């Protein structure tokens, strides 16, 4: 992905802002879920397929993984 600065990013609704472990996701790219560390907006962007992203969200919602 060449220019992620043009994406509209939103912070995880599971982020409480207390421990600094926050992720942001962006919408608008067909068949991809861009994810980045909110503390490092110019850092790497990880791209997931919706099929790979869905189990992660399910695990966080169930408390199997700590929220990002």
PyMOL commands that set and color helices and strands:
alter all, ss='L'
color gray80, all
select helices_A, chain A and resi 4-6+50-62
alter helices_A, ss='H'
color red, helices_A
select strands_A, chain A and resi 9-11+23-26+33-37+46-48
alter strands_A, ss='S'
color yellow, strands_A
deselect
rebuild
show_as cartoon
